[in-house]
Amino acid sequence: MNGGGPTVSRALRNRFEAIRQAEIERLEKKLRGLSENDRRSVEAITADIIAAIACVPERALATDVPHPALEALVRLFALEHDRAAAQ
């Protein structure tokens, strides 16, 4: 995955969001009893959690990051697989 920190940062956020959406789908049966307002609250809260988790590596990736560190993140979070699946 070329493109440095911003590309890895975007891929990481996309990965976290995909996990969030998969978990919402997985828990669909449990969430069915929620009102529409409660459902929107769950969506907003979980999206805020993803943003909070993603902001730490995004700040670190905003500076010049050594290529081995970027590659480690790509491998750790299987970001190369995500990029290939999106193509």
N, C-alpha and C positions, 0 to 999 in steps of 0.2 A: 504494500500500500504506500504509494508515493504521495507527496503533498504536505508532509510534515504535520506539525501540531494541530493546525485547524482542521485538517482532514480527519485525523484520528479523533479529535475532540467531537466532531460531528458524528462520526461513526459510533463513538462510545455513547453519546446521547441517544442516537437511534437504537442502539442495542438495549439500553435501559428502557426506552419507551416500548420496544417490542416485548420485552419481558413483562412490563406493566400491563400491556394490553392482553397478553396471553394469560396472565393471572386473573384479570377481570373476566375474561371468557371462561376460564377454568372454574371460577366461583359463581358463574351465572345462576345456577340453581339457588345458591344462598342469597344472591342479590335480588332475586325476583320479587321478594316480599317488600322491597323498599319502594317508597314513593318516588316519583320522578325527581322531586327536590333532593331527597336523600341520595338517589342515584347520581345526580349531578354533583353533590357534595363529595361522594366517594371518588368520582372521576377527578374532581379538582384537588382533593387532598392527595391522592396518589400521584397526580401530575406534579404537585408541589414537592412531594418527596423525591421524585426523580430529578427535578431541577436542583434541589438541595444536594443530592448525592453527586450529580454531574458537575456542579460548579467547582468542586475542589480540583478534580483533574483538569477541567477546562482552564482554570487559572494557571495551573502548572504548565499546561501545553501552550499557553499564550506566549511564552518566551521561547528562546532557542532551546530545543530539546535534543539531546544526542540521539542519533539514529538508533543505537541499540535500545534505548529506553522506549522509543516509539514502537520498535519491533516487539519489545516485551509486552506492551499493552495490546498490540494487535493480536499476539498469540494468546495472551492471558484471557482476553475476552472474545476470542474467535472472530475478530472483526474482518479478517480476510475472507472467511466463509460468508459472512453477511454481505460483503461487497460482491462476491461472486454470485450469490443467490439473487441479488438485486439486478444483475445484468441479464 
